Amino acid sequence: MMSEDSWNKQGQRALAGIAPLSQLVGEWTGVGLCHDVAVNGQMSVTPLLDGSWIQAQEHLVDGAGAVVHTDLCLYRFDGEQDTIVALQLFEHGSQMSCTVEVLADGFRWITGPGAPQLRFVCTGECFSYSVTLPQEDAPVVQMTYKRA
């Protein structure tokens, strides 16, 4: 059983580890392209539990208001691996789990050579991300968000 001191240190480490993503907490509106369709996006990023988890929920809709894509992503700091981990849940009962690499200007998901590559660039009051599929040269999703 973990001592109270160890438990508290684990909590402090988890909060410090997830801190690079806490700049995204808030409500966001965005525009971009999703598989060549112009879309508007809404993203809500909230801390969960004691703040050591971050939830990001995104909805993309086309010009007619039809939902093009929606997903839910949970981020947490994994103290055993000393890294941030993302668990993405999306349509058709699908999920993906990956390590997150923090970069000077944002972060990227480390998904492996056969999986989509995600890259987030954060610049103050806005951020953008792109998704590139294996064997594709150009991103299939490109979104730019600003605070709502």
C-alpha positions as CSV (number, residue, x, y, z in Angstrom):
1,M,0.0,0.0,0.0
2,M,1.2,3.5,-0.9
3,S,2.0,5.8,2.0
4,E,0.3,9.1,2.2
5,D,3.6,10.9,1.5
6,S,4.1,8.8,-1.6
7,W,0.5,9.4,-2.7
8,N,0.9,13.2,-2.3
9,K,4.2,13.1,-4.2
10,Q,2.6,11.1,-7.0
11,G,-0.2,13.7,-7.2
12,Q,2.3,16.6,-7.4
13,R,4.3,14.8,-10.1
14,A,1.1,14.1,-12.1
15,L,0.1,17.8,-12.0
16,A,3.6,19.0,-12.9
17,G,3.7,16.4,-15.8
18,I,0.4,17.4,-17.3
19,A,1.1,21.2,-17.0
20,P,2.3,21.6,-20.6
21,L,-1.2,20.8,-21.8
22,S,-3.1,22.9,-19.3
23,Q,-2.7,26.0,-21.5
24,L,-5.5,24.4,-23.6
25,V,-8.1,24.4,-20.8
26,G,-11.1,26.4,-21.9
27,E,-13.6,26.8,-24.7
28,W,-12.4,27.0,-28.3
29,T,-14.0,27.7,-31.7
30,G,-12.2,26.7,-34.9
31,V,-12.2,26.5,-38.7
32,G,-10.5,24.2,-41.1
33,L,-10.7,21.2,-43.4
34,C,-11.6,17.6,-42.6
35,H,-11.1,15.3,-45.6
36,D,-11.5,18.2,-48.0
37,V,-14.7,19.5,-46.4
38,A,-14.8,23.0,-44.9
39,V,-15.7,22.6,-41.2
40,N,-16.4,24.6,-38.1
41,G,-15.2,23.2,-34.8
42,Q,-16.0,23.5,-31.2
43,M,-13.6,22.1,-28.6
44,S,-14.0,22.1,-24.9
45,V,-11.0,21.3,-22.7
46,T,-11.5,20.7,-19.0
47,P,-9.5,19.5,-16.1
48,L,-10.9,16.4,-14.4
49,L,-10.7,15.0,-10.9
50,D,-7.8,16.8,-9.2
51,G,-6.6,18.4,-12.4
52,S,-4.2,15.5,-13.2
53,W,-6.4,14.5,-16.1
54,I,-7.4,16.7,-19.0
55,Q,-10.4,16.0,-21.2
56,A,-10.7,17.5,-24.7
57,Q,-14.0,17.0,-26.6
58,E,-14.2,18.2,-30.2
59,H,-17.2,18.5,-32.6
60,L,-16.7,19.3,-36.3
61,V,-19.7,20.3,-38.4
62,D,-19.9,21.2,-42.1
63,G,-21.6,24.3,-43.6
64,A,-25.0,22.7,-43.3
65,G,-24.5,21.9,-39.6
66,A,-24.1,18.1,-40.1
67,V,-21.6,16.5,-37.8
68,V,-18.5,15.4,-39.7
69,H,-16.5,14.2,-36.7
70,T,-16.6,14.1,-33.0
71,D,-14.2,12.7,-30.4
72,L,-13.2,12.7,-26.8
73,C,-9.6,12.6,-25.7
74,L,-8.3,12.1,-22.1
75,Y,-4.7,13.1,-21.3
76,R,-2.8,12.1,-18.2
77,F,0.8,12.0,-17.0
78,D,2.1,8.5,-16.6
79,G,4.6,8.6,-13.8
80,E,5.9,5.1,-14.4
81,Q,6.8,6.0,-18.1
82,D,7.5,9.7,-17.2
83,T,5.4,10.9,-20.1
84,I,2.0,12.2,-21.1
85,V,-0.4,9.7,-22.5
86,A,-3.5,10.3,-24.7
87,L,-6.6,8.1,-24.9
88,Q,-8.8,9.1,-27.8
89,L,-12.3,7.8,-28.1
90,F,-14.2,8.3,-31.4
91,E,-17.0,7.1,-33.7
92,H,-17.8,3.5,-34.4
93,G,-16.6,2.3,-31.0
94,S,-13.0,3.2,-31.9
95,Q,-10.1,4.2,-29.6
96,M,-6.5,5.0,-29.8
97,S,-3.9,5.3,-27.1
98,C,-0.5,6.9,-27.6
99,T,2.4,8.7,-25.9
100,V,2.5,12.5,-26.2
101,E,5.8,14.3,-26.9
102,V,6.0,17.9,-25.7
103,L,7.7,20.2,-28.1
104,A,8.9,23.8,-27.8
105,D,5.8,25.1,-29.7
106,G,3.2,22.4,-28.8
107,F,3.1,18.7,-28.9
108,R,2.6,15.6,-31.1
109,W,1.2,12.2,-30.6
110,I,3.6,9.4,-31.1
111,T,1.4,6.9,-32.9
112,G,3.8,4.7,-35.0
113,P,4.4,4.4,-38.7
114,G,1.1,2.8,-39.6
115,A,-1.2,5.2,-37.8
116,P,-2.3,8.8,-38.2
117,Q,0.2,11.5,-37.2
118,L,-1.1,14.3,-35.1
119,R,0.8,17.6,-34.5
120,F,-0.4,20.5,-32.3
121,V,1.1,24.0,-32.5
122,C,0.2,26.3,-29.6
123,T,0.7,30.1,-30.0
124,G,-0.8,32.1,-27.1
125,E,-4.5,32.4,-27.5
126,C,-4.8,30.0,-30.4
127,F,-3.6,26.6,-31.5
128,S,-3.8,24.5,-34.6
129,Y,-3.4,20.9,-35.3
130,S,-3.0,18.6,-38.3
131,V,-3.6,14.9,-39.0
132,T,-1.6,13.2,-41.6
133,L,-2.4,9.6,-42.6
134,P,0.2,7.0,-43.6
135,Q,1.2,7.2,-47.2
136,E,-0.3,10.7,-47.5
137,D,1.8,13.8,-48.2
138,A,-0.8,16.4,-47.1
139,P,-2.8,16.5,-43.9
140,V,-6.4,15.2,-44.1
141,V,-7.5,17.4,-41.2
142,Q,-6.2,20.9,-40.5
143,M,-7.9,23.0,-37.8
144,T,-7.1,26.3,-36.2
145,Y,-8.8,27.2,-32.9
146,K,-9.1,30.5,-30.9
147,R,-10.6,31.0,-27.5
148,A,-14.4,31.3,-27.6
